Amino acid sequence: MRKIRFLGLLVVVLLLCHLTFLSAKKVFEAEAHLPQGIGMSGEDRHRLVLITQDTQTPFWDKVAKGAKRQAEEEGVNLEVWGSFGKNQEEFLKNIEIAIQSKVDGILIQGTDTPEFKELTKVKASFNGIPVITVANDVPMEDSLRRTYVGSDQYEAGKLVAEELVRKMGDSGRIVLMVDRDQEYYQKERVEGIGDVMKGYPGIKVVEGETGRARDQIITATRDVMNRYPDIDAFISVNASNLGAMIDEISKRSQEESYFIYSFDDGPESMTLLSQGLIDGVVEQEPEKMGQWSVRLMEEWLNGETVPLDEDGYLTGIKILKVEKDQ
């Protein structure tokens, strides 16, 4: 009797094991046919990283905000890494770490340096890690980036130049405050400004070249004001230099005597505009840049949009201005 019970129990156990195996097989077969991304565990989700060298600034905080929101919608893991005060060494180190960590994709503020190009064009490509530049581009042939998401910087230069001419008139002297080592996005802005000014022979354009340290910006501003006492306007092509430039101008004369324009990607641009210390800035769409970059990276990784548009995906620009008594 005991032997019969044991055999009966063994049959039940074997039957249960068989049913469990069949159920598990069906689950695995069903998951194998699910679209990519569905049924993924947290560890299986794509790992993306957004790397900037202007962390904790209003502009890049908005880029990160948009990227995080889109990552949550897409169900991907996104980390945001930044360096303080344009620390190039830390910025490059973050790229190295991302590549060594074998992330699925890198969203990055493009910098027009040999080190950056080496990391993206050689190391990231060798490891099969796609790169999308955000806000600041580096040409595809130099970086092998998949695409660019951000403003048309040439058109941004034209926009600020057209507004300045509207306010100042068709004659005068304009100083373009530029970095001594201009990055690609700055060159595009300068080209746009220059093409507008070609139509106004009465406007003289000169460049004030500076390094990126605060004392260098102050010295360059002082020097250009000494060389050209008849200045009518300033355009700070690198918006990060705007605050130091304004401080030096204010020591020499009232800012109200000059037309001053820049862009919204500097840490003090919007504050200076609200205080009426500058006439206008080109406003961009940083949140949309963050959103689009994550969405496009996911589309590429999932094979939905291949290839991405090499010319980039352009976000909107507009001029924000205050009317100052001149």
Order of alpha helices (4+ residues) and beta strands (2+ residues): alpha-beta-alpha-beta-alpha-beta-alpha-beta-alpha-beta-alpha-beta-alpha-beta-alpha-beta-alpha-beta-alpha-beta-alpha-beta-beta
